[in-house]
């Protein structure tokens, strides 16, 4: 857990440095700041107000509480799917950690472990900001990465002769 925390802190510091040295200067020079303040910010405020009003319903409060427990479970199942067959052809099967996968398994494993760590932090801290940023954003990013990778792999495998899509890639795309 300590290694995951240290790794997450390094990733955050690297992202912050990248933002401060590359993204922020580019935004300053592009005029995006004015566009953001004139067009995007009012729409975001309106959306936040309507979302806040809709989450005051009792049924959504229960669902919101369950989401912090569902996310690490889905990430754990996604980790299991990495070890399942991605494709099989002529009696051989390949998973994400096979040499043929090109190291995708390590990246996906890291992504899912960060998601689980962020979810654990969100559950233990009970702070609204950590739930939104840590669990929500990390969960969405990891979910998109897994979904895109899963569907992309399914497309490549299904276009190949004598190969069939494995359960691991389908499960990863769904989770």
C-alpha positions as CSV (number, residue, x, y, z in Angstrom):
1,X,0.0,0.0,0.0
2,X,2.9,2.3,0.8
3,X,4.4,1.7,-2.6
4,X,1.1,2.4,-4.3
5,X,0.8,5.7,-2.3
6,X,4.4,6.7,-3.2
7,X,3.8,5.8,-6.9
8,X,0.5,7.8,-6.9
9,X,2.2,10.8,-5.4
10,X,5.0,10.6,-8.0
11,X,2.4,10.5,-10.8
12,X,0.5,13.5,-9.3
13,X,3.7,15.5,-9.0
14,X,4.7,14.6,-12.6
15,X,1.3,15.6,-13.9
16,X,1.4,18.9,-11.9
17,X,4.9,19.7,-13.3
18,X,3.7,18.8,-16.9
19,X,0.7,21.0,-16.4
20,X,2.7,23.9,-15.0
21,X,5.5,23.8,-17.7
22,X,3.6,22.8,-20.8
23,X,-0.2,23.1,-20.6
24,X,-0.6,26.3,-18.6
25,X,1.7,28.4,-20.8
26,X,0.0,27.1,-24.0
27,X,-3.4,28.0,-22.5
28,X,-2.3,31.5,-21.6
29,X,-1.2,32.2,-25.2
30,X,-4.2,30.6,-27.0
31,X,-7.1,32.7,-25.7
32,X,-8.7,29.6,-24.2
33,X,-8.9,31.3,-20.9
34,X,-11.4,33.9,-22.2
35,X,-13.4,31.2,-23.9
36,X,-13.5,29.2,-20.7
37,X,-14.7,32.2,-18.6
38,X,-17.2,33.4,-21.1
39,X,-18.8,30.2,-22.4
40,X,-17.7,27.1,-20.5
41,X,-17.8,28.3,-16.9
42,X,-21.5,29.5,-17.0
43,X,-22.6,26.2,-18.5
44,X,-20.6,24.3,-15.9
45,X,-22.1,26.3,-13.1
46,X,-25.6,25.6,-14.4
47,X,-24.8,21.9,-14.8
48,X,-23.4,21.7,-11.3
49,X,-26.5,23.4,-9.8
50,X,-28.9,21.0,-11.6
51,X,-26.7,18.0,-10.6
52,X,-26.7,19.2,-7.0
53,X,-30.4,19.5,-7.0
54,X,-30.9,16.0,-8.5
55,X,-28.6,14.3,-6.1
56,X,-30.6,15.5,-3.1
57,X,-33.1,12.7,-3.9
58,X,-32.8,9.8,-1.3
59,X,-32.4,7.1,-3.9
60,X,-29.4,8.8,-5.5
61,X,-27.6,9.2,-2.1
62,X,-27.6,5.4,-1.7
63,X,-26.3,4.9,-5.2
64,X,-23.6,7.5,-4.6
65,X,-22.5,5.6,-1.5
66,X,-22.4,2.3,-3.3
67,X,-20.3,3.7,-6.2
68,X,-17.3,4.0,-3.9
69,X,-17.5,0.3,-3.2
70,X,-18.4,-0.8,-6.8
71,X,-15.5,1.0,-8.4
72,X,-12.7,-1.0,-6.6
73,X,-14.6,-4.3,-7.2
74,X,-14.8,-3.5,-10.9
75,X,-11.1,-2.6,-11.0
76,X,-10.3,-5.9,-9.2
77,X,-12.3,-7.9,-11.7
78,X,-10.6,-6.0,-14.5
79,X,-7.3,-7.1,-13.1
80,X,-8.5,-10.7,-13.2
81,X,-9.6,-10.2,-16.8
82,X,-6.0,-9.3,-17.7
83,X,-4.9,-12.9,-16.9
84,X,-7.8,-14.4,-18.9
85,X,-7.4,-15.3,-22.6
86,X,-7.5,-12.2,-24.9
87,X,-7.5,-14.3,-28.1
88,X,-7.1,-17.9,-29.1
89,X,-6.0,-19.4,-32.4
90,X,-5.2,-22.9,-33.4
91,X,-5.1,-24.2,-29.9
92,X,-3.0,-21.4,-28.4
93,X,-4.3,-18.5,-26.3
94,X,-2.8,-15.2,-25.4
95,X,-3.4,-12.9,-22.4
96,X,-2.3,-9.3,-21.8
97,X,0.9,-10.4,-20.2
98,X,2.1,-12.6,-23.1
99,X,5.0,-11.4,-25.2
100,X,2.6,-10.9,-28.1
101,X,0.6,-8.3,-26.2
102,X,3.6,-5.9,-26.1
103,X,3.5,-5.0,-22.5
104,X,-0.1,-3.8,-22.4
105,X,-0.8,-5.9,-19.3
106,X,1.7,-4.0,-17.1
107,X,0.2,-0.6,-18.0
108,X,-3.4,-1.8,-17.5
109,X,-2.5,-3.5,-14.2
110,X,-0.9,-0.3,-13.0
111,X,-4.0,1.7,-14.1
112,X,-6.4,-0.6,-12.2
113,X,-4.2,-0.7,-9.1
114,X,-4.2,3.1,-9.0
115,X,-8.0,3.0,-9.3
116,X,-8.3,0.7,-6.4
117,X,-5.9,2.8,-4.3
118,X,-7.9,6.0,-5.2
119,X,-11.1,4.2,-4.2
120,X,-9.6,3.1,-0.9
121,X,-8.5,6.7,-0.2
122,X,-12.0,7.9,-1.1
123,X,-13.7,5.5,1.3
124,X,-11.3,6.1,4.2
125,X,-11.1,9.9,4.0
126,X,-14.9,10.4,3.6
127,X,-14.2,13.8,2.1
128,X,-16.4,14.9,-0.8
129,X,-13.4,16.3,-2.8
130,X,-11.4,13.1,-2.5
131,X,-14.4,11.1,-3.7
132,X,-14.9,13.2,-6.7
133,X,-11.3,13.7,-7.7
134,X,-9.6,10.5,-6.6
135,X,-12.3,7.9,-7.1
136,X,-14.4,9.6,-9.8
137,X,-11.8,11.0,-12.1
138,X,-9.4,8.1,-11.8
139,X,-12.2,5.6,-12.2
140,X,-13.5,7.3,-15.3
141,X,-10.0,7.5,-16.9
142,X,-9.2,3.9,-16.0
143,X,-12.6,2.8,-17.3
144,X,-12.1,4.6,-20.6
145,X,-8.6,3.2,-21.0
146,X,-9.9,-0.4,-20.4
147,X,-12.9,0.1,-22.6
148,X,-11.0,1.5,-25.5
149,X,-8.3,-1.1,-25.2
150,X,-10.8,-3.9,-24.9
151,X,-12.9,-2.9,-27.9
152,X,-9.8,-2.1,-30.0
153,X,-8.3,-5.5,-29.2
154,X,-11.6,-7.2,-30.0
155,X,-11.7,-5.4,-33.4
156,X,-8.2,-6.4,-34.2
157,X,-8.7,-10.1,-33.2
158,X,-12.1,-10.4,-35.0
159,X,-10.5,-9.2,-38.2
160,X,-7.9,-12.0,-38.2
161,X,-8.4,-15.4,-39.8
162,X,-8.6,-18.5,-37.5
163,X,-8.6,-16.3,-34.3
164,X,-11.3,-15.8,-31.8
165,X,-11.9,-13.2,-29.1
166,X,-11.3,-14.4,-25.6
167,X,-13.3,-13.8,-22.5
168,X,-10.6,-11.6,-20.9
169,X,-10.9,-8.8,-23.5
170,X,-14.7,-8.9,-23.4
171,X,-14.7,-8.7,-19.6
172,X,-12.1,-5.8,-19.6
173,X,-14.2,-3.8,-22.1
174,X,-17.3,-4.2,-20.0
175,X,-15.7,-3.4,-16.7
